[in-house]
Amino acid sequence: MNPLDATRDGVRIQLHIQPRATRTEVAGTFGDCLKVRLKSPPVDGAANAELVRFLAERLGVARVDVELVAGHSGRRKTVRVRGVTLGEAETRLGLATD
């Protein structure tokens, strides 16, 4: 199952987060989610802020275009990203299949 879905103005991404990692990176898939390792700890919103920053940079959009819509305090999160197509997101996150 693909962790990314196309929306009217961008994509929705299902994520599984691993905080306190050695570095921030995409680590493949985890079930029906995209696994992202975050260097930040899950304290005072630091991991959520790092996630938004990382996804915006990786997908080539502004931070305001990345919205955390579910899972603010859990490991499983849903993010909506405006201004990027499904194909672009898959390529930039390393999920593109030939």
C-alpha positions as CSV (number, residue, x, y, z in Angstrom):
1,M,0.0,0.0,0.0
2,N,1.3,3.5,-0.9
3,P,1.7,5.8,2.1
4,L,1.1,8.8,-0.3
5,D,-2.3,9.9,-1.7
6,A,-3.0,12.6,-4.2
7,T,-5.3,15.4,-3.0
8,R,-6.9,18.3,-4.9
9,D,-3.9,20.6,-4.2
10,G,-1.1,18.3,-3.2
11,V,-0.5,15.0,-1.3
12,R,-1.4,13.4,2.0
13,I,1.3,11.3,3.6
14,Q,0.9,8.6,6.3
15,L,4.0,8.6,8.5
16,H,5.6,6.5,11.1
17,I,8.1,8.6,13.1
18,Q,11.2,7.4,15.0
19,P,12.4,10.3,17.2
20,R,15.9,10.6,18.7
21,A,17.6,9.0,15.7
22,T,21.2,9.6,14.7
23,R,20.1,11.8,11.8
24,T,16.9,13.0,10.1
25,E,16.1,10.8,7.0
26,V,13.5,8.8,5.2
27,A,14.0,5.1,6.2
28,G,11.7,3.4,3.7
29,T,8.2,2.1,4.5
30,F,6.8,0.7,7.7
31,G,3.5,-1.1,7.0
32,D,1.3,1.3,5.1
33,C,3.4,4.3,6.3
34,L,6.5,6.2,5.2
35,K,9.1,5.8,8.0
36,V,11.0,8.9,8.9
37,R,13.8,9.0,11.4
38,L,14.1,12.4,13.2
39,K,17.1,13.6,15.2
40,S,14.9,15.7,17.5
41,P,13.4,14.3,20.7
42,P,9.6,14.2,21.0
43,V,9.6,17.1,23.6
44,D,7.8,20.4,23.4
45,G,6.9,19.9,19.7
46,A,10.6,19.7,18.6
47,A,10.0,16.5,16.6
48,N,7.0,17.9,14.8
49,A,8.8,21.1,13.9
50,E,11.8,19.0,12.6
51,L,9.4,16.9,10.6
52,V,7.8,19.9,9.0
53,R,11.2,21.5,8.2
54,F,12.5,18.2,6.8
55,L,9.5,17.5,4.5
56,A,9.3,21.1,3.3
57,E,13.0,21.0,2.3
58,R,12.9,17.5,0.8
59,L,9.7,18.2,-1.2
60,G,10.8,21.7,-2.3
61,V,7.9,23.6,-0.8
62,A,7.5,26.3,1.9
63,R,7.0,25.2,5.5
64,V,3.5,26.8,5.5
65,D,2.6,24.3,2.8
66,V,3.3,21.3,5.1
67,E,0.4,20.8,7.6
68,L,0.4,18.2,10.3
69,V,-3.3,17.1,10.3
70,A,-3.3,14.1,12.7
71,G,-1.0,12.4,15.2
72,H,0.4,15.5,16.9
73,S,1.5,13.5,19.9
74,G,2.0,10.0,18.5
75,R,4.4,8.2,16.2
76,R,1.8,7.7,13.5
77,K,1.1,11.0,11.8
78,T,-0.7,12.3,8.8
79,V,0.7,15.3,6.9
80,R,-0.9,17.3,4.0
81,V,1.6,19.0,1.6
82,R,0.3,21.6,-0.8
83,G,2.1,22.5,-4.1
84,V,3.6,19.1,-5.0
85,T,2.2,16.3,-7.2
86,L,2.0,12.6,-6.2
87,G,4.8,11.7,-8.7
88,E,7.1,14.5,-7.5
89,A,6.6,13.6,-3.9
90,E,7.3,9.9,-4.6
91,T,10.5,10.8,-6.4
92,R,11.7,13.3,-3.9
93,L,11.0,10.9,-1.0
94,G,12.6,7.9,-2.7
95,L,9.5,5.9,-3.3
96,A,9.3,6.1,-7.1
97,T,9.2,2.8,-8.8
98,D,10.2,2.4,-12.5
